[in-house]
Amino acid sequence: MTPLSDFVDERFLTHRLRSTSIAGIIAAMLSILLSGYRYYMDHVISWDLISVGLTFIVVKYSAMAFYRMKD
């Protein structure tokens, strides 16, 4: 047993998974909201921010479909 194995257990991995998921969702929502703000306030389309949000959506639903087919 290593000292790290006492700290890293199933609960730690579950918390890491949840926190990473929440952070990704919030970052994608922020990029979509910021691109909407720039479009409505500055009348500029921010394709870089839109691509970040769309990438999140595509990856999320692709992973969901992959895991659904595997189970």
N, C-alpha and C positions, 0 to 999 in steps of 0.2 A: 504494500500500500504506500502510495506517495502522499505527501501532505496535501497536494492539490485534489486528490480523489475524495478527501473528506469534505471539501468545499463544493466541488462540482458533482452534483447528483441530479436526479430526474427533475426535482423542483427547480434547480438552477437552469437547466436546459429549457424547461417549460417557460420560465419567466423570461429567458433570453429570446425565445421564439415569439412570445406575445409582445414584448417590448419592441422587437425589430419589426413586427407586423404593424403595430400601431404607428411607429415612426415612419415607415414607408407610406402608409395611408395618409398620414398628416402631411408629409412632404409632397405627395402627389396632389392632394387637395389644395395645398398652398400654391403650387405651381399653376394649377388651373385657375384658382381665384386671382392670382397675380396677373395672369395673362388676360383674364376678363377685365380686371381693373385697368390695365394698360390699354385695352381695346376701347373701353367706354370713356375713359378719362382723357387719354392722350391720342386716341384714334390711330393706334399703332398695333399691328398684329405681331405678337411675340411668338414666332414659330419655335424658338428654342424651348420656351416654357410649355407650349402646347405639346411639343414632342415628348417632354418629360412626363407629363400627365398621361398622354396616350400610351407611352411605353409601359407605364405602371399598369394601366388597364389591360393591355394586351398580355403582359406577363402574368398578371393575376388570374385572368380567365383561362389562359393556356395552362397554367399550373393546376387550376381547379379541374379542368377537363382531363388532364393527364392523370391526376390522382383519382379522379372518378372512374376512369377506364381501368386503372390498376387495381382498384378495390372491388 
